[in-house]
Amino acid sequence: MKILIVGATGVVGRHVIPRLLERGHEVRALVRTRDQATQLQRLDVQVYSGDILVSDTLSPAVSGAECVIHLATAIPRNLDRGDWTMNDRIRREGTRNLLVCAAESSTRRYIQQSIIMLYGDYGNTIVDESASLQPSPYIRSAFDMEQQVRESNIEWCILRGGYFYGPSTGAEDAWRELARSAKLQIPANSGAFVSLVHVIDMSRAVVAAAEEAKPGSIYNVVDDRPVSYGELYNFLARQIGAPDPEVNQIEAPSLGCSNNRIKADLGWHPLFPSFRSGLVW
Ligand SMILES: NC(=O)c1ccc[n+]([C@@H]2O[C@H](COP(=O)([O-])OP(=O)(O)OC[C@H]3O[C@@H](n4cnc5c(N)ncnc54)[C@H](OP(=O)(O)O)[C@@H]3O)[C@@H](O)[C@H]2O)c1
């Protein structure tokens, strides 16, 4: 298949590319800089210069692509104090631009990366894809993005990813740095759940969806076992011999998600069923 990735140079994109190439797909990437173009060309990726926010630049890349994968994002480093404007624009304007372009060309399948955080706080309930969404203001644009995709006429699939960790995500490095300096703090509701996904499993899900997703499907892409912050942070600290994390005063939203649907429909199973096999010290 001819497959276009928008966001090919990102954490997930870089893991997706070799998997698609290995499986014999012709991979295209929309890129913004010359250096990225040179790097991707070395990997046998066809590069197209463009920007998801500039609709005119999309047609050459989308034209003739049977599958389009939207992985672009611009999440600020500081989630609380950073500027979310560009991320909101990518999710709203960028998604609209890409959907319009894909609808006008021969695209058969459109894959939209999204986030399980849209579910909000579900306490001890493990949620599947039918649960209602309660996005916080920061991620409202991801809700709008999904809505645009759902309302489009092309054959779409939405992948709601869990919290990424694994090579090149920086997640475990950040956790360990905090643990070493005794700043890794367990939320007051220490039993609150978080649903993780190893980035290799996330990229395997993107490939499976590109090849086989049913039209109009939504999948949680998470590992097999939601974990409590208490268990995860204590494990991380013990793994590197750091002090036991303290419990702070602030509660965290609790979100544990099920991956039953993607297993049943796409035959996807995580290589890393939980952080216990995925978090290598
Ligand atoms: N991190 C998590 O825990 C998590 C969890 C669930 C879902 N997700 C979602 O997974 C997806 C991929 O995340 P990621 O971690 O791979 O992101 P990332 O590493 O930040 O990569 C973002 C990609 O988007 C591209 N991009 C940014 N602005 C663009 C624009 N205007 N036009 C075209 N491309 C643009 C970037 O290109 P440049 O190299 O040019 O900047 C880069 O390739 C996102 O939708 C994210 O929201 C993330």
The ligand as an SDF file (V2000), in Angstrom:
LIG
                    3D

 48 52  0  0  0  0  0  0  0  0999 V2000
    2.9240   11.1340   24.4520 N   0  0  0  0  0  0  0  0  0  0  0  0
    1.9210   10.4070   24.8730 C   0  0  0  0  0  0  0  0  0  0  0  0
    1.9250    9.8430   25.9700 O   0  0  0  0  0  0  0  0  0  0  0  0
    0.7280   10.2210   23.9570 C   0  0  0  0  0  0  0  0  0  0  0  0
   -0.2760    9.3830   24.3840 C   0  0  0  0  0  0  0  0  0  0  0  0
   -1.3370    9.1040   23.5340 C   0  0  0  0  0  0  0  0  0  0  0  0
   -1.3870    9.6910   22.2820 C   0  0  0  0  0  0  0  0  0  0  0  0
   -0.4130   10.5440   21.8820 N   0  0  0  0  0  0  0  0  0  0  0  0
   -0.5600   11.0950   20.5320 C   0  0  0  0  0  0  0  0  0  0  0  0
    0.2410   10.3540   19.6310 O   0  0  0  0  0  0  0  0  0  0  0  0
    0.5410   11.1420   18.4940 C   0  0  0  0  0  0  0  0  0  0  0  0
    2.0060   11.0780   18.2060 C   0  0  0  0  0  0  0  0  0  0  0  0
    2.7090   11.5430   19.3230 O   0  0  0  0  0  0  0  0  0  0  0  0
    4.2820   11.6690   19.3250 P   0  0  0  0  0  0  0  0  0  0  0  0
    4.7010   11.4850   20.7540 O   0  0  0  0  0  0  0  0  0  0  0  0
    4.8620   10.7940   18.2600 O   0  0  0  0  0  0  0  0  0  0  0  0
    4.4820   13.2100   18.9290 O   0  0  0  0  0  0  0  0  0  0  0  0
    5.8450   13.9930   18.6850 P   0  0  0  0  0  0  0  0  0  0  0  0
    7.0220   13.1450   18.9620 O   0  0  0  0  0  0  0  0  0  0  0  0
    5.7060   15.3060   19.3790 O   0  0  0  0  0  0  0  0  0  0  0  0
    5.8210   14.2460   17.0970 O   0  0  0  0  0  0  0  0  0  0  0  0
    4.9770   15.1700   16.5290 C   0  0  0  0  0  0  0  0  0  0  0  0
    5.0820   15.0980   15.0340 C   0  0  0  0  0  0  0  0  0  0  0  0
    4.1770   16.0580   14.4750 O   0  0  0  0  0  0  0  0  0  0  0  0
    4.8690   16.8140   13.4940 C   0  0  0  0  0  0  0  0  0  0  0  0
    4.2960   18.1440   13.3320 N   0  0  0  0  0  0  0  0  0  0  0  0
    4.2280   19.1340   14.2510 C   0  0  0  0  0  0  0  0  0  0  0  0
    3.6720   20.2170   13.7130 N   0  0  0  0  0  0  0  0  0  0  0  0
    3.3880   19.9200   12.4100 C   0  0  0  0  0  0  0  0  0  0  0  0
    2.8270   20.6300   11.3400 C   0  0  0  0  0  0  0  0  0  0  0  0
    2.4120   21.9000   11.4690 N   0  0  0  0  0  0  0  0  0  0  0  0
    2.6810   20.0120   10.1410 N   0  0  0  0  0  0  0  0  0  0  0  0
    3.1130   18.7320    9.9810 C   0  0  0  0  0  0  0  0  0  0  0  0
    3.6590   18.0010   10.9640 N   0  0  0  0  0  0  0  0  0  0  0  0
    3.8080   18.5960   12.1630 C   0  0  0  0  0  0  0  0  0  0  0  0
    6.2810   16.8790   14.0320 C   0  0  0  0  0  0  0  0  0  0  0  0
    7.1380   17.2650   12.9890 O   0  0  0  0  0  0  0  0  0  0  0  0
    8.4750   18.1290   13.2500 P   0  0  0  0  0  0  0  0  0  0  0  0
    9.5350   17.1070   13.4700 O   0  0  0  0  0  0  0  0  0  0  0  0
    8.6070   18.9220   12.0090 O   0  0  0  0  0  0  0  0  0  0  0  0
    8.2130   18.9760   14.4610 O   0  0  0  0  0  0  0  0  0  0  0  0
    6.4810   15.4450   14.4920 C   0  0  0  0  0  0  0  0  0  0  0  0
    6.7580   14.6110   13.3830 O   0  0  0  0  0  0  0  0  0  0  0  0
   -0.0020   12.5350   18.8200 C   0  0  0  0  0  0  0  0  0  0  0  0
   -1.2540   12.6780   18.1970 O   0  0  0  0  0  0  0  0  0  0  0  0
   -0.1370   12.5220   20.3250 C   0  0  0  0  0  0  0  0  0  0  0  0
   -1.1100   13.4340   20.7780 O   0  0  0  0  0  0  0  0  0  0  0  0
    0.6480   10.8090   22.6780 C   0  0  0  0  0  0  0  0  0  0  0  0
  1  2  1  0
  2  3  2  0
  2  4  1  0
  4  5  1  0
  4 48  2  0
  5  6  2  0
  6  7  1  0
  7  8  2  0
  8  9  1  0
  8 48  1  0
  9 10  1  0
  9 46  1  0
 10 11  1  0
 11 12  1  0
 11 44  1  0
 12 13  1  0
 13 14  1  0
 14 15  2  0
 14 16  1  0
 14 17  1  0
 17 18  1  0
 18 19  2  0
 18 20  1  0
 18 21  1  0
 21 22  1  0
 22 23  1  0
 23 24  1  0
 23 42  1  0
 24 25  1  0
 25 26  1  0
 25 36  1  0
 26 27  1  0
 26 35  1  0
 27 28  2  0
 28 29  1  0
 29 30  1  0
 29 35  2  0
 30 31  1  0
 30 32  2  0
 32 33  1  0
 33 34  2  0
 34 35  1  0
 36 37  1  0
 36 42  1  0
 37 38  1  0
 38 39  2  0
 38 40  1  0
 38 41  1  0
 42 43  1  0
 44 45  1  0
 44 46  1  0
 46 47  1  0
M  CHG  2   8   1  16  -1
M  END
$$$$
